[in-house]
Amino acid sequence: DSFKRFFDEMPDMPARPRSSVGSGFIISADGYIVTNAHVVEGMSSITVGLSDQAELTAQVIGADKRSDIALLKIKSDATLPTVKIGDSAKVKVGQWVLAIGSPFGFNSTASQGIISALGRNLPSDNYVPFIQTDAAVNPGSSGGPLFNLRGEVVGINSQIYSRTGGYMGLSFAIPIKL
């Protein structure tokens, strides 16, 4: 009762701005970026930091919560570097991969691993047949690319399985084919 009275008597406080850290990758030289929908969900403004330390405002072109994919657009006078898109249908269990992201805000971090399983459906609202890998992915890496050894993006880092909130050896990527 004392807690209820305390909270009932508090003045209305303005909502605190929500911030999020995530990753993404540029798919076209004119500024289209792929990331996860959960990275941009509820954001009123989005700032994209590039590897050359430039920061640009992004617009959400579209987001699909069920597949956890979002498409952003940035404007730049420079020609933007893009990734090469691979074929996730050709990925095999045991292949080496490289996950790029910004875990806990540490920009441009790479971690390596192997494809552990294919076609994983997680017990959530997502219907995506995930690529399972043991590449270290932590909060902030969501939306980053999963590269094969040819330097092609085969997945979008999306989720981890964790009992602690940090990496425990299981991460999941959305197949780029999706």
HELIX and SHEET records of a PDB file:
HELIX    1   1 SER A    2  ASP A    8  1                                   7    
HELIX    2   2 ALA A   37  VAL A   40  1                                   4    
HELIX    3   3 SER A   88  LYS A   90  5                                   3    
HELIX    4   4 PRO A  103  GLY A  105  5                                   3    
SHEET    1   A 5 PHE A  25  ILE A  26  0                                        
SHEET    2   A 5 TYR A  32  THR A  35 -1                                        
SHEET    3   A 5 ILE A  69  ILE A  74 -1                                        
SHEET    4   A 5 GLU A  55  ASP A  64 -1                                        
SHEET    5   A 5 ILE A  46  GLY A  49 -1                                        
SHEET    1   B 7 LYS A  84  ILE A  85  0                                        
SHEET    2   B 7 GLU A 152  ILE A 160  1                                        
SHEET    3   B 7 PRO A 145  PHE A 147 -1                                        
SHEET    4   B 7 TRP A  96  GLY A 101 -1                                        
SHEET    5   B 7 THR A 109  ARG A 120 -1                                        
SHEET    6   B 7 PHE A 130  THR A 133 -1                                        
SHEET    7   B 7 SER A 171  PRO A 175 -1                                        
END                                                                             
